[in-house]
């Protein structure tokens, strides 16, 4: 059963990736700035994580200063 669910999630991820890729390609001539692509990439990441059944937990976000720049490094054990 886990293999079937994994296969369905993979197919869903491929479909989502194709849809978001086409959205970026079709909006390319109309948006020269990077703001739209940033939102599309964020949307793709959220949908891809949801499709794969991955929940993201952020600890300490209240300690971040919105006026500063940060580099994020993830510490994880991959289950893919």
C-alpha positions in Angstrom: 0.0 0.0 0.0 2.9 2.4 0.8 4.3 1.8 -2.7 1.0 2.7 -4.3 0.7 5.9 -2.3 4.3 6.8 -3.0 3.7 6.2 -6.8 0.6 8.4 -6.7 2.4 11.2 -4.9 5.3 11.0 -7.4 2.8 11.2 -10.3 1.1 14.1 -8.5 4.4 15.9 -8.1 5.3 15.5 -11.8 1.9 16.9 -12.8 2.2 19.9 -10.4 5.8 20.5 -11.6 4.6 20.5 -15.3 1.8 22.9 -14.5 4.0 25.4 -12.6 6.7 25.1 -15.3 4.2 26.0 -18.0 2.9 28.9 -15.9 6.4 30.3 -15.7 7.1 29.8 -19.4 3.9 31.5 -20.5 4.4 34.5 -18.2 8.0 34.9 -19.2 7.3 37.5 -22.0 5.1 39.6 -19.8 7.1 39.8 -16.5 10.8 40.8 -16.7 11.2 41.2 -13.0 11.7 38.3 -10.6 8.7 38.9 -8.2 6.2 36.7 -10.1 8.7 33.9 -10.5 9.4 34.1 -6.7 5.7 33.7 -6.0 5.3 30.8 -8.5 8.4 29.0 -7.0 7.0 29.4 -3.5 3.6 28.2 -4.6 5.2 25.2 -6.4 7.2 24.3 -3.3 4.2 24.5 -1.0 2.1 22.3 -3.3 4.9 19.9 -3.9 5.5 19.5 -0.2 1.8 19.0 0.5 1.5 16.5 -2.4 4.3 14.5 -0.9 2.8 14.6 2.6 5.6 16.6 4.1 4.9 19.1 6.9 7.4 21.9 7.5 7.9 23.1 11.1 9.7 26.3 11.7 11.1 27.0 15.2 12.3 30.5 16.3 10.9 32.5 13.4 10.0 35.3 15.9 13.7 35.9 16.4 14.3 36.9 12.8 14.7 40.6 12.0 12.8 41.4 8.8 15.3 44.1 7.8 18.2 41.7 7.6 19.2 39.0 5.2 19.7 35.3 6.2 21.0 32.1 4.7 19.1 29.0 5.7 20.5 25.6 6.1 18.3 22.6 6.6 19.1 19.8 9.0 17.1 16.8 7.9 16.9 13.1 7.3 15.5 12.5 3.8 12.8 9.9 3.5 12.5 10.0 -0.3 
